[in-house]
Amino acid sequence: MEAALPELIEIEPFTTITIAILVLFVGRELVRRNVTLRKLTIPDPLAGGLLCAIIVTLLTVWWGVEIQFSTAPVDFFLVYFFAAIGLRAKVSDLLTGGKPLVILIIIASVFLGLQNFVGMGAASFYGYPVHTGIIAGSVSLSGGVGTTLAWAPIFASELGVANAQEIGIAANTVGIIAACVIGGPIAQYLMRRHKLTGSLSTDETVGQNFKDDGKLNLHYYDVLGAVFFTNLAIFIGYMMYLALEEAGVVIPVFVPVLVAGIFINNIGRMLFRNYDNAGREKGMAMISDISLGIFLSIALMTMDLLAVWEFMGFIALVMSLQIGLAIVYALFIVFTFMGKDYDAAVISAGFGGIALGSTATAVLNMTSVTRQFGASPKAFLIVPLTCGFFIDLMNTWVISNLSGL
């Protein structure tokens, strides 16, 4: 007799956002009340989102109730976040970030190959087809869920990798959790080891400092101005995205939105004497915090923990190796080549997101560090550009060549 399928409860977007806000509050309280979580700079969305994912999984296993949150709001909040980030980037920071950006692209591209070789070795050791290691390598980790869903059917049909999608999603789930966990400790270790004092600047691109009381002196027109410019950046960026798509260039929509925000901010500074507005800057930071927090809460709430359980043996082996590789690479390669300073430590924390999670987890890791130790505009500029555009291009080339497709 076949087991009954779980009862499916679909949560529509409005309710999903409301629950995500509650999850974010829960995560903040967990981190605020737990000294260990604060010392490890565990992000609030990870604490709350993982707890929610565990509860949802237990409801499925024990009571036969499957809760399916809507993922429709994810792209909205991700785009809103990067629009606000772009609107706070300055030309001086862009010029400073030119050389480090190229260096980070190169070392991150080299890492893609290492990541796949580790995955292929683990697959061979476990008795799986060797190409399974690519699925559990740069496809699901550096690439993320979208890349996994795009490549998995090809690996299954052309290379005979059974359960490619399930393995990829399981690896990505563990990767996102690990990426959020390792970022803070990496930065803290580097700061202690190299006696780095952090940044004197408190003008965070995103992230409220733990020492602050959470209260900002904002006029409603400050927030309204921030919303207007954010919407304008999204509008222009989306037009750029459509034009690029028409020309055959496919990139994540947040990349042209980020560029549009940078363009608006710096053109405004050049043309209008009174363009700078401290209140609007705080409004931008608030929009960034809210958007990133809700986005990641939803992403973590919707993780399929049962997929990890189904392939626990192989996932435990390959992800232990991948996490170890990411930590070693961040500590000794990324930090060294990025300059061995505070910015390099923040970028190394963000590298966990590049290597194991996503652009958003990379930014979240950096936020967890800067909210305690000070701002790092350079890190918040070059890491999203590396994750969001250049690495996706390199990853496609690496996957195609290693798989022989």
C-alpha positions, 0 to 999 in steps of 0.5 A: 500500500502506497504512503499517502501524499502530504497535504499541500498548503500553499502560502500566497505572496502577501502572507509569505512576506508577512511570515518572513518579517516575523521570522526576521524578528525571531532571528534577531531576538535569537541572535540578540539573546545568544552571546555565541551567535553574536560572537560568530556573527550569525546573520538574523535571517539564518537564525530565524529562517533555518528554525522556520525550515526545520519546523516546516520539515517536521510538519511534513514528516510527523503530521503529513502537512507540506507548507509551500511558501511563495517564492514570487517576492524573492526577486522583488526584494533582491532587485530593491536591495541592489538598487539601493546599494547602487544608489550609494556607490561613489565614483571614487569607490568605483575607481578604487575598486577597479584593480581589486575587482579584476583580481577577485574575478580571477581568483574566484574563477580559479576557484570554480575549477578547484570546486569541481575537481573536489566534487568529481573526486568525491563522486568517484570515491562514493561510486557515483558518476564523476560528473555528479561532482560538477553538479555538487560543485560549481553548478549548485554552489557557485551557480545556485538554484537557478543554475542547478535547475538549468543544467540538471536536466542536461546532466541527467539526459546527456551524461546519465547523472541520475537525480541530478536536480535533487543532488544539486538542490541538496548541495545548494541547501547545505551550501547556503547554510554553511555560507552564512555560518562561515563568513563571520568567523573567517573575518574575525579570525583574520582580524585577530590573526593580523591585528586589524582594527576595523573601519573608522567609518560608521557610514555602512552601506547596509547593516545597523550596528549592534551598538546602535539602539535601532532608532534613526532620526528620519523624516518621512520625506527622507524615506520617500526620497529613497523609495523614489530614487530606488524605483527610478533605478529599478525602472532604468535598470529594467529597461537596460535588462530588456535591451540586453535581452533583446541583444541576446545578452542574458544576465540577472536583472539585478546587475543592470539595476545595480549599474543604473543606481550607480549611474543615477547617484554619480550623475546626480552628484555631478549635476546638482550641488545639493544632491547629497542628502544625509537623511535620504542616505539613511533611508537607502540603508534602511531599504537595503536592510529591509530588502535583504532581510526579507529576501534571505528569510524567504530563501531560507524558509523555503529550503528543502531539508528533506532533499538533503536527508535523501542523499545524506551520505554523499552530501555529507562527504562532498560538502565537508570537502567543499566547505573546507576548501572554501574556508582555506581559499578565503583565508590564504588566497582571497585575503592575501590577494585582496590586500591583507587589510580590513576590506580584504577581511570583509571580502573574504567573509563574503567569499563564502557566499560566492563559493557556497551560496549566492550574491545575497549570502555574500552580502549578508556575510559582509553585513554581519561583519560591518555592522560590528566593525565598520563600513567597507564600501569597496567590498560592497561594490566589487563582491556583488559585481563579481558574484552577479555577472562575471562568475556566472559567465565563467561558470558556464564556460567551466561547466561546459568544458569539464562536462564535455557538453 
